[in-house]
């Protein structure tokens, strides 16, 4: 099963001041696993779970995107 990307990618500025473009659930899992500032928050756990579920075909990519955006907001990461 091919990995589905989001219709609209999300660009965020990480704590390291690096710009990261997240194009879908696969990129999101990598981003969430690479020094995410709030790894114990409910939104982080929901985003990680939703992205993994999307990769396994148990959720849609857009559901994962909504959860990822909630985690971005809670972590106070800048979006572009």
Backbone torsions as a table, in degrees:
resi	resn	phi	psi	omega
1	UNK	NA	125.1	-178.8
2	UNK	-69.7	150.4	177.9
3	UNK	-79.6	125.1	-177.6
4	UNK	-88.9	130.6	175.1
5	UNK	-91.5	164.7	179.1
6	UNK	-77.3	152.5	177.2
7	UNK	-64.2	-35.9	-179.4
8	UNK	-127.8	111.7	179.0
9	UNK	-61.9	160.6	178.6
10	UNK	-115.2	125.0	175.8
11	UNK	-105.4	126.6	179.3
12	UNK	-127.2	157.6	173.7
13	UNK	-104.1	119.2	-178.2
14	UNK	-78.5	173.1	178.2
15	UNK	-60.3	-21.8	178.9
16	UNK	-85.2	4.6	-178.1
17	UNK	66.6	26.1	175.6
18	UNK	-98.6	140.1	176.4
19	UNK	-84.9	130.5	-179.9
20	UNK	-126.4	129.0	176.1
21	UNK	-102.5	120.5	-178.9
22	UNK	-106.6	116.1	-172.8
23	UNK	-99.8	-11.7	-179.2
24	UNK	-177.9	-172.9	-176.8
25	UNK	-58.9	-36.6	-179.7
26	UNK	-63.8	-49.4	177.4
27	UNK	-60.6	-37.7	-178.5
28	UNK	-64.9	-41.5	178.0
29	UNK	-61.5	-42.3	177.8
30	UNK	-62.3	-46.0	-179.8
31	UNK	-61.7	-43.9	-179.9
32	UNK	-66.4	-27.5	-177.4
33	UNK	-88.6	-11.6	-173.3
34	UNK	-105.2	72.5	175.0
35	UNK	73.2	33.5	178.0
36	UNK	-60.3	134.8	-173.5
37	UNK	-68.3	-26.3	-176.0
38	UNK	-124.4	69.7	-173.4
39	UNK	-78.1	-2.7	178.5
40	UNK	-111.1	0.3	-176.8
41	UNK	-76.0	155.2	179.0
42	UNK	-62.8	-37.7	-179.0
43	UNK	-69.6	-34.3	175.9
44	UNK	-63.0	-48.3	-179.1
45	UNK	-62.5	-42.4	178.5
46	UNK	-63.9	-41.7	-179.8
47	UNK	-65.7	-46.0	179.5
48	UNK	-61.9	-43.7	179.0
49	UNK	-63.1	-46.2	-178.9
50	UNK	-65.1	-39.8	180.0
51	UNK	-67.8	-41.2	176.6
52	UNK	-64.2	-39.6	178.4
53	UNK	-64.7	-38.9	178.1
54	UNK	-64.5	-39.3	178.5
55	UNK	-65.8	-31.2	-180.0
56	UNK	-88.5	-3.2	179.5
57	UNK	84.0	12.8	-179.9
58	UNK	-95.7	-5.3	178.3
59	UNK	-148.2	163.3	178.4
60	UNK	-86.0	159.1	177.7
61	UNK	-63.0	-36.9	-178.7
62	UNK	-70.0	-32.2	173.3
63	UNK	-63.1	-43.6	178.2
64	UNK	-62.7	-38.4	179.6
65	UNK	-62.2	-45.0	179.2
66	UNK	-60.3	-43.6	179.5
67	UNK	-66.7	-39.8	178.5
68	UNK	-63.6	-42.7	178.0
69	UNK	-61.3	-38.0	177.2
70	UNK	-63.6	-39.8	178.3
71	UNK	-67.6	-38.3	177.2
72	UNK	-61.6	-45.8	179.4
73	UNK	-62.3	-47.4	-177.8
74	UNK	-63.6	-34.9	179.3
75	UNK	-79.0	-4.0	179.8
76	UNK	58.1	41.0	174.6
77	UNK	-88.8	141.8	-177.9
78	UNK	-75.8	132.8	176.8
79	UNK	-105.2	148.5	173.7
80	UNK	-130.2	NA	NA
